[in-house]
C-alpha cells in the first residue's frame, strides 16, 4: 500500500486470504512505525511499535491471537517505563 505521493505505507502478507506473516508500516516520512506478525489471520509473534521519529515505544508478543510473554512500554527517550507479563 502506498501514500498518494508514491511512498510506501504498508507491506502486508496473506496466505489463503488470511493475514499471515510479517506486516510493516511506515509513516509519510519513510520512518518505520510498526512491525506486526500474523499466523492464519490471528496476531502471532513479536510486534514492535515506534513513534513518528523512529523511537521505540512498545514491544509486544502474541500467540494465536492472545497476549503472551512480557510486554514492554518505553518513553520518548527510549527508557523502559513499564512491563507486564502475560
C-alpha positions in Angstrom: 0.0 0.0 0.0 1.3 3.4 -0.9 0.7 7.0 0.1 -0.7 9.4 -2.5 2.9 10.7 -3.0 4.1 7.2 -4.1 6.0 6.5 -0.9 5.4 3.1 0.7 2.9 3.0 3.6 2.4 -0.7 4.4 3.8 -4.1 3.4 1.2 -6.8 4.0 1.3 -10.6 3.7 -1.5 -13.0 3.2 -1.9 -16.8 3.0 -5.2 -18.3 1.8 -6.8 -14.8 2.1 -5.9 -14.5 5.8 -3.3 -12.2 7.3 -0.2 -14.3 7.6 3.5 -13.4 8.1 5.1 -10.0 8.7 3.4 -6.7 8.2 5.4 -3.5 8.2 4.0 0.1 8.3 5.8 3.4 7.6 4.8 7.0 8.2 4.7 9.7 5.5 8.4 10.4 6.1 9.5 6.9 5.3 10.2 6.0 9.0 9.2 2.5 10.1 6.5 2.8 12.8 5.4 -0.8 13.3 6.2 -4.5 12.6 3.4 -6.9 13.3 3.2 -10.7 12.7 0.2 -12.8 11.9 -0.5 -16.5 11.6 -3.6 -17.8 9.8 -5.4 -14.5 10.4 -4.5 -14.1 14.1 -1.9 -12.0 15.8 1.1 -14.2 16.4 4.7 -13.4 17.3 6.6 -10.3 18.2 5.2 -6.9 17.5 7.2 -3.7 17.7 5.9 -0.1 17.6 7.8 3.1 17.2 6.7 6.7 17.2 6.8 9.0 14.1 10.5 9.8 14.9 11.6 6.1 15.0 11.9 5.9 18.8 10.8 2.6 20.3 7.5 2.7 22.2 6.3 -0.9 22.6 7.5 -4.5 22.3 4.6 -6.9 22.4 4.0 -10.6 21.8 1.0 -12.7 20.8 0.4 -16.4 20.5 -2.6 -17.5 18.4 -4.3 -14.1 18.9 -3.8 -13.9 22.7 -1.3 -11.8 24.7 1.8 -13.7 25.8 5.3 -13.1 27.0 6.5 -9.8 28.5 5.0 -6.6 27.1 7.3 -3.5 27.3 6.4 0.2 27.2 9.1 2.8 26.6 9.0 6.6 26.9 10.1 9.1 24.3 13.7 8.9 25.5 13.8 5.1 24.9 13.7 4.3 28.6 11.7 1.3 29.8 8.6 2.7 31.6 6.7 -0.5 32.4 6.5 -4.1 31.6 3.8 -6.7 32.1 3.9 -10.5 31.9 1.1 -12.5 30.2 
